[in-house]
Amino acid sequence: MAPRETEQLKMAVMEIAVCIAQALHETDSSATQRMNFAAGKAFNRLKKRGDDDAADLLYQFGRALLDHKLFPESAVERAD
């Protein structure tokens, strides 16, 4: 696969993951925190194996999960 195609595929996978995470976040806002924890564990596992490109994708996903524009806090969470 050509480098440009690979980058486009990575971007598409990230967009799909964020869309799924947003849908889950709408029904259970604590799911975002659990997904971020799971992404961190997967990141560490991939880095340990030397799969740096895959680990980078997981890192980007984890960072996206922390973006309050993509995953706003609910009113209940802000009150706590």
N, CA, C and O atoms as CSV, one atom per row, in Angstrom:
chain,resi,resn,atom,element,x,y,z
A,1,MET,N,N,0.841,-1.166,0.000
A,1,MET,CA,C,0.000,0.000,0.000
A,1,MET,C,C,0.893,1.237,0.000
A,1,MET,O,O,1.875,1.291,0.740
A,2,ALA,N,N,0.567,2.208,-0.804
A,2,ALA,CA,C,1.345,3.438,-0.902
A,2,ALA,C,C,1.221,4.245,0.394
A,2,ALA,O,O,0.210,4.152,1.090
A,3,PRO,N,N,2.256,5.041,0.718
A,3,PRO,CA,C,2.225,5.818,1.966
A,3,PRO,C,C,0.984,6.707,2.106
A,3,PRO,O,O,0.411,6.810,3.191
A,4,ARG,N,N,0.574,7.340,1.016
A,4,ARG,CA,C,-0.614,8.214,1.084
A,4,ARG,C,C,-1.856,7.394,1.396
A,4,ARG,O,O,-2.695,7.813,2.193
A,5,GLU,N,N,-1.978,6.227,0.772
A,5,GLU,CA,C,-3.128,5.359,1.037
A,5,GLU,C,C,-3.117,4.878,2.483
A,5,GLU,O,O,-4.168,4.772,3.116
A,6,THR,N,N,-1.940,4.589,2.998
A,6,THR,CA,C,-1.815,4.152,4.386
A,6,THR,C,C,-2.274,5.253,5.332
A,6,THR,O,O,-3.005,4.988,6.287
A,7,GLU,N,N,-1.851,6.483,5.074
A,7,GLU,CA,C,-2.262,7.614,5.915
A,7,GLU,C,C,-3.766,7.826,5.847
A,7,GLU,O,O,-4.403,8.091,6.865
A,8,GLN,N,N,-4.335,7.711,4.654
A,8,GLN,CA,C,-5.780,7.870,4.507
A,8,GLN,C,C,-6.522,6.775,5.267
A,8,GLN,O,O,-7.556,7.037,5.881
A,9,LEU,N,N,-6.009,5.574,5.228
A,9,LEU,CA,C,-6.622,4.466,5.956
A,9,LEU,C,C,-6.551,4.713,7.462
A,9,LEU,O,O,-7.525,4.472,8.175
A,10,LYS,N,N,-5.409,5.189,7.950
A,10,LYS,CA,C,-5.271,5.513,9.368
A,10,LYS,C,C,-6.279,6.581,9.784
A,10,LYS,O,O,-6.907,6.471,10.836
A,11,MET,N,N,-6.430,7.610,8.958
A,11,MET,CA,C,-7.385,8.675,9.266
A,11,MET,C,C,-8.806,8.142,9.290
A,11,MET,O,O,-9.594,8.522,10.157
A,12,ALA,N,N,-9.143,7.272,8.355
A,12,ALA,CA,C,-10.490,6.699,8.303
A,12,ALA,C,C,-10.760,5.833,9.527
A,12,ALA,O,O,-11.839,5.904,10.116
A,13,VAL,N,N,-9.791,5.023,9.907
A,13,VAL,CA,C,-9.949,4.178,11.093
A,13,VAL,C,C,-10.155,5.052,12.331
A,13,VAL,O,O,-10.999,4.749,13.173
A,14,MET,N,N,-9.390,6.126,12.440
A,14,MET,CA,C,-9.528,7.031,13.583
A,14,MET,C,C,-10.910,7.675,13.603
A,14,MET,O,O,-11.540,7.759,14.657
A,15,GLU,N,N,-11.378,8.125,12.460
A,15,GLU,CA,C,-12.707,8.748,12.388
A,15,GLU,C,C,-13.798,7.759,12.781
A,15,GLU,O,O,-14.733,8.114,13.499
A,16,ILE,N,N,-13.681,6.530,12.317
A,16,ILE,CA,C,-14.661,5.493,12.674
A,16,ILE,C,C,-14.631,5.253,14.183
A,16,ILE,O,O,-15.680,5.184,14.823
A,17,ALA,N,N,-13.439,5.126,14.747
A,17,ALA,CA,C,-13.312,4.886,16.188
A,17,ALA,C,C,-13.918,6.033,16.990
A,17,ALA,O,O,-14.598,5.798,17.989
A,18,VAL,N,N,-13.679,7.265,16.565
A,18,VAL,CA,C,-14.225,8.425,17.271
A,18,VAL,C,C,-15.747,8.450,17.152
A,18,VAL,O,O,-16.433,8.759,18.127
A,19,CYS,N,N,-16.280,8.134,15.985
A,19,CYS,CA,C,-17.743,8.093,15.811
A,19,CYS,C,C,-18.378,7.061,16.742
A,19,CYS,O,O,-19.401,7.337,17.369
A,20,ILE,N,N,-17.787,5.895,16.833
A,20,ILE,CA,C,-18.306,4.853,17.722
A,20,ILE,C,C,-18.190,5.308,19.178
A,20,ILE,O,O,-19.120,5.131,19.964
A,21,ALA,N,N,-17.055,5.889,19.530
A,21,ALA,CA,C,-16.855,6.360,20.901
A,21,ALA,C,C,-17.853,7.461,21.260
A,21,ALA,O,O,-18.352,7.497,22.385
A,22,GLN,N,N,-18.150,8.361,20.314
A,22,GLN,CA,C,-19.126,9.416,20.582
A,22,GLN,C,C,-20.515,8.833,20.816
A,22,GLN,O,O,-21.242,9.293,21.696
A,23,ALA,N,N,-20.882,7.833,20.040
A,23,ALA,CA,C,-22.187,7.191,20.223
A,23,ALA,C,C,-22.266,6.536,21.604
A,23,ALA,O,O,-23.288,6.638,22.282
A,24,LEU,N,N,-21.205,5.874,22.014
A,24,LEU,CA,C,-21.176,5.264,23.344
A,24,LEU,C,C,-21.202,6.328,24.438
A,24,LEU,O,O,-21.877,6.166,25.456
A,25,HIS,N,N,-20.471,7.405,24.224
A,25,HIS,CA,C,-20.398,8.499,25.198
A,25,HIS,C,C,-21.772,9.136,25.411
A,25,HIS,O,O,-22.098,9.554,26.522
A,26,GLU,N,N,-22.574,9.210,24.350
A,26,GLU,CA,C,-23.909,9.797,24.468
A,26,GLU,C,C,-24.803,8.977,25.390
A,26,GLU,O,O,-25.649,9.538,26.086
A,27,THR,N,N,-24.632,7.674,25.405
A,27,THR,CA,C,-25.466,6.827,26.261
A,27,THR,C,C,-24.837,6.586,27.630
A,27,THR,O,O,-25.549,6.328,28.600
A,28,ASP,N,N,-23.517,6.667,27.719
A,28,ASP,CA,C,-22.804,6.431,28.980
A,28,ASP,C,C,-21.514,7.238,28.950
A,28,ASP,O,O,-20.511,6.806,28.381
A,29,SER,N,N,-21.551,8.421,29.571
A,29,SER,CA,C,-20.385,9.304,29.482
A,29,SER,C,C,-19.154,8.727,30.175
A,29,SER,O,O,-18.034,9.136,29.869
A,30,SER,N,N,-19.336,7.793,31.095
A,30,SER,CA,C,-18.169,7.189,31.745
A,30,SER,C,C,-17.467,6.190,30.821
A,30,SER,O,O,-16.344,5.771,31.100
A,31,ALA,N,N,-18.116,5.814,29.738
A,31,ALA,CA,C,-17.498,4.886,28.781
A,31,ALA,C,C,-16.226,5.484,28.182
A,31,ALA,O,O,-15.285,4.758,27.861
A,32,THR,N,N,-16.203,6.797,28.033
A,32,THR,CA,C,-15.031,7.464,27.459
A,32,THR,C,C,-13.795,7.209,28.316
A,32,THR,O,O,-12.716,6.925,27.796
A,33,GLN,N,N,-13.960,7.311,29.617
A,33,GLN,CA,C,-12.837,7.072,30.527
A,33,GLN,C,C,-12.374,5.623,30.445
A,33,GLN,O,O,-11.172,5.356,30.448
A,34,ARG,N,N,-13.309,4.691,30.372
A,34,ARG,CA,C,-12.944,3.279,30.269
A,34,ARG,C,C,-12.249,2.986,28.942
A,34,ARG,O,O,-11.295,2.210,28.896
A,35,MET,N,N,-12.730,3.610,27.860
A,35,MET,CA,C,-12.083,3.414,26.557
A,35,MET,C,C,-10.668,3.969,26.575
A,35,MET,O,O,-9.755,3.371,26.005
A,36,ASN,N,N,-10.481,5.119,27.233
A,36,ASN,CA,C,-9.153,5.720,27.305
A,36,ASN,C,C,-8.200,4.813,28.086
A,36,ASN,O,O,-7.042,4.650,27.701
A,37,PHE,N,N,-8.682,4.230,29.169
A,37,PHE,CA,C,-7.861,3.298,29.951
A,37,PHE,C,C,-7.481,2.085,29.104
A,37,PHE,O,O,-6.326,1.660,29.099
A,38,ALA,N,N,-8.463,1.532,28.387
A,38,ALA,CA,C,-8.202,0.368,27.527
A,38,ALA,C,C,-7.234,0.728,26.401
A,38,ALA,O,O,-6.367,-0.069,26.043
A,39,ALA,N,N,-7.384,1.930,25.846
A,39,ALA,CA,C,-6.475,2.378,24.785
A,39,ALA,C,C,-5.056,2.501,25.323
A,39,ALA,O,O,-4.098,2.164,24.628
A,40,GLY,N,N,-4.915,2.980,26.553
A,40,GLY,CA,C,-3.594,3.083,27.173
A,40,GLY,C,C,-2.945,1.724,27.369
A,40,GLY,O,O,-1.749,1.561,27.129
A,41,LYS,N,N,-3.731,0.752,27.804
A,41,LYS,CA,C,-3.202,-0.604,27.968
A,41,LYS,C,C,-2.782,-1.188,26.624
A,41,LYS,O,O,-1.723,-1.805,26.515
A,42,ALA,N,N,-3.610,-0.993,25.603
A,42,ALA,CA,C,-3.279,-1.500,24.268
A,42,ALA,C,C,-2.036,-0.796,23.724
A,42,ALA,O,O,-1.181,-1.430,23.105
A,43,PHE,N,N,-1.936,0.519,23.958
A,43,PHE,CA,C,-0.763,1.285,23.536
A,43,PHE,C,C,0.505,0.673,24.131
A,43,PHE,O,O,1.475,0.424,23.416
A,44,ASN,N,N,0.490,0.432,25.439
A,44,ASN,CA,C,1.669,-0.142,26.107
A,44,ASN,C,C,2.016,-1.515,25.556
A,44,ASN,O,O,3.190,-1.825,25.355
A,45,ARG,N,N,1.012,-2.331,25.313
A,45,ARG,CA,C,1.238,-3.673,24.768
A,45,ARG,C,C,1.868,-3.587,23.375
A,45,ARG,O,O,2.810,-4.319,23.072
A,46,LEU,N,N,1.349,-2.698,22.536
A,46,LEU,CA,C,1.875,-2.555,21.178
A,46,LEU,C,C,3.295,-1.995,21.179
A,46,LEU,O,O,4.144,-2.447,20.410
A,47,LYS,N,N,3.555,-1.005,22.047
A,47,LYS,CA,C,4.909,-0.448,22.138
A,47,LYS,C,C,5.903,-1.522,22.573
A,47,LYS,O,O,7.016,-1.602,22.051
A,48,LYS,N,N,5.492,-2.337,23.523
A,48,LYS,CA,C,6.370,-3.402,24.022
A,48,LYS,C,C,6.723,-4.379,22.909
A,48,LYS,O,O,7.839,-4.895,22.858
A,49,ARG,N,N,5.762,-4.632,22.015
A,49,ARG,CA,C,6.005,-5.547,20.889
A,49,ARG,C,C,6.767,-4.874,19.758
A,49,ARG,O,O,7.214,-5.549,18.830
A,50,GLY,N,N,6.923,-3.559,19.818
A,50,GLY,CA,C,7.619,-2.845,18.757
A,50,GLY,C,C,6.722,-2.405,17.618
A,50,GLY,O,O,7.211,-2.002,16.562
A,51,ASP,N,N,5.413,-2.478,17.819
A,51,ASP,CA,C,4.455,-2.039,16.793
A,51,ASP,C,C,4.170,-0.551,16.970
A,51,ASP,O,O,3.083,-0.157,17.394
A,52,ASP,N,N,5.171,0.268,16.635
A,52,ASP,CA,C,5.086,1.697,16.905
A,52,ASP,C,C,3.984,2.408,16.125
A,52,ASP,O,O,3.337,3.305,16.666
A,53,ASP,N,N,3.757,2.031,14.874
A,53,ASP,CA,C,2.707,2.685,14.090
A,53,ASP,C,C,1.329,2.422,14.686
A,53,ASP,O,O,0.509,3.334,14.793
A,54,ALA,N,N,1.079,1.186,15.070
A,54,ALA,CA,C,-0.209,0.842,15.686
A,54,ALA,C,C,-0.345,1.534,17.039
A,54,ALA,O,O,-1.421,2.020,17.385
A,55,ALA,N,N,0.740,1.579,17.800
A,55,ALA,CA,C,0.714,2.251,19.101
A,55,ALA,C,C,0.419,3.733,18.926
A,55,ALA,O,O,-0.317,4.316,19.723
A,56,ASP,N,N,0.984,4.346,17.896
A,56,ASP,CA,C,0.736,5.761,17.635
A,56,ASP,C,C,-0.743,6.014,17.352
A,56,ASP,O,O,-1.301,7.015,17.802
A,57,LEU,N,N,-1.364,5.127,16.621
A,57,LEU,CA,C,-2.789,5.262,16.326
A,57,LEU,C,C,-3.607,5.175,17.621
A,57,LEU,O,O,-4.557,5.936,17.804
A,58,LEU,N,N,-3.244,4.259,18.509
A,58,LEU,CA,C,-3.929,4.140,19.804
A,58,LEU,C,C,-3.713,5.388,20.641
A,58,LEU,O,O,-4.627,5.841,21.330
A,59,TYR,N,N,-2.508,5.947,20.589
A,59,TYR,CA,C,-2.213,7.173,21.327
A,59,TYR,C,C,-3.101,8.312,20.826
A,59,TYR,O,O,-3.673,9.055,21.624
A,60,GLN,N,N,-3.213,8.443,19.524
A,60,GLN,CA,C,-4.059,9.491,18.950
A,60,GLN,C,C,-5.514,9.309,19.366
A,60,GLN,O,O,-6.207,10.284,19.655
A,61,PHE,N,N,-5.978,8.062,19.395
A,61,PHE,CA,C,-7.342,7.785,19.823
A,61,PHE,C,C,-7.528,8.187,21.287
A,61,PHE,O,O,-8.525,8.815,21.642
A,62,GLY,N,N,-6.573,7.825,22.124
A,62,GLY,CA,C,-6.640,8.211,23.535
A,62,GLY,C,C,-6.681,9.714,23.717
A,62,GLY,O,O,-7.429,10.221,24.553
A,63,ARG,N,N,-5.882,10.432,22.940
A,63,ARG,CA,C,-5.890,11.901,23.006
A,63,ARG,C,C,-7.237,12.455,22.553
A,63,ARG,O,O,-7.747,13.410,23.139
A,64,ALA,N,N,-7.810,11.860,21.518
A,64,ALA,CA,C,-9.125,12.307,21.040
A,64,ALA,C,C,-10.180,12.118,22.123
A,64,ALA,O,O,-11.077,12.948,22.264
A,65,LEU,N,N,-10.080,11.036,22.888
A,65,LEU,CA,C,-11.045,10.778,23.956
A,65,LEU,C,C,-10.996,11.845,25.047
A,65,LEU,O,O,-11.971,12.025,25.777
A,66,LEU,N,N,-9.883,12.549,25.165
A,66,LEU,CA,C,-9.738,13.609,26.161
A,66,LEU,C,C,-10.211,14.965,25.649
A,66,LEU,O,O,-10.243,15.935,26.407
A,67,ASP,N,N,-10.577,15.041,24.381
A,67,ASP,CA,C,-11.005,16.300,23.768
A,67,ASP,C,C,-12.453,16.600,24.178
A,67,ASP,O,O,-13.381,15.905,23.764
A,68,HIS,N,N,-12.628,17.644,24.996
A,68,HIS,CA,C,-13.969,17.979,25.493
A,68,HIS,C,C,-14.884,18.548,24.416
A,68,HIS,O,O,-16.097,18.617,24.614
A,69,LYS,N,N,-14.332,18.950,23.297
A,69,LYS,CA,C,-15.186,19.367,22.177
A,69,LYS,C,C,-15.826,18.143,21.526
A,69,LYS,O,O,-16.981,18.190,21.102
A,70,LEU,N,N,-15.075,17.058,21.450
A,70,LEU,CA,C,-15.604,15.818,20.875
A,70,LEU,C,C,-16.453,15.051,21.881
A,70,LEU,O,O,-17.438,14.410,21.515
A,71,PHE,N,N,-16.059,15.122,23.159
A,71,PHE,CA,C,-16.721,14.364,24.217
A,71,PHE,C,C,-17.022,15.297,25.388
A,71,PHE,O,O,-16.317,15.284,26.397
A,72,PRO,N,N,-18.079,16.111,25.247
A,72,PRO,CA,C,-18.388,17.081,26.309
A,72,PRO,C,C,-18.835,16.389,27.597
A,72,PRO,O,O,-19.432,15.313,27.579
A,73,GLU,N,N,-18.522,17.046,28.712
A,73,GLU,CA,C,-18.960,16.529,30.007
A,73,GLU,C,C,-20.462,16.742,30.133
A,73,GLU,O,O,-21.004,17.723,29.624
A,74,SER,N,N,-21.122,15.828,30.809
A,74,SER,CA,C,-22.552,16.002,31.047
A,74,SER,C,C,-22.750,16.950,32.222
A,74,SER,O,O,-21.817,17.181,32.992
A,75,ALA,N,N,-23.946,17.497,32.368
A,75,ALA,CA,C,-24.253,18.407,33.469
A,75,ALA,C,C,-24.083,17.707,34.813
A,75,ALA,O,O,-23.654,18.334,35.781
A,76,VAL,N,N,-24.406,16.433,34.887
A,76,VAL,CA,C,-24.272,15.669,36.128
A,76,VAL,C,C,-22.805,15.560,36.529
A,76,VAL,O,O,-22.475,15.717,37.704
A,77,GLU,N,N,-21.920,15.292,35.566
A,77,GLU,CA,C,-20.490,15.174,35.862
A,77,GLU,C,C,-19.923,16.497,36.353
A,77,GLU,O,O,-19.089,16.510,37.258
A,78,ARG,N,N,-20.363,17.620,35.767
A,78,ARG,CA,C,-19.850,18.930,36.169
A,78,ARG,C,C,-20.272,19.273,37.591
A,78,ARG,O,O,-19.544,19.975,38.292
A,79,ALA,N,N,-21.438,18.792,38.033
A,79,ALA,CA,C,-21.941,19.086,39.370
A,79,ALA,C,C,-21.169,18.339,40.450
A,79,ALA,O,O,-21.153,18.766,41.605
A,80,ASP,N,N,-20.531,17.234,40.093
A,80,ASP,CA,C,-19.808,16.420,41.095
A,80,ASP,C,C,-18.565,17.079,41.598
A,80,ASP,O,O,-17.863,16.514,42.437
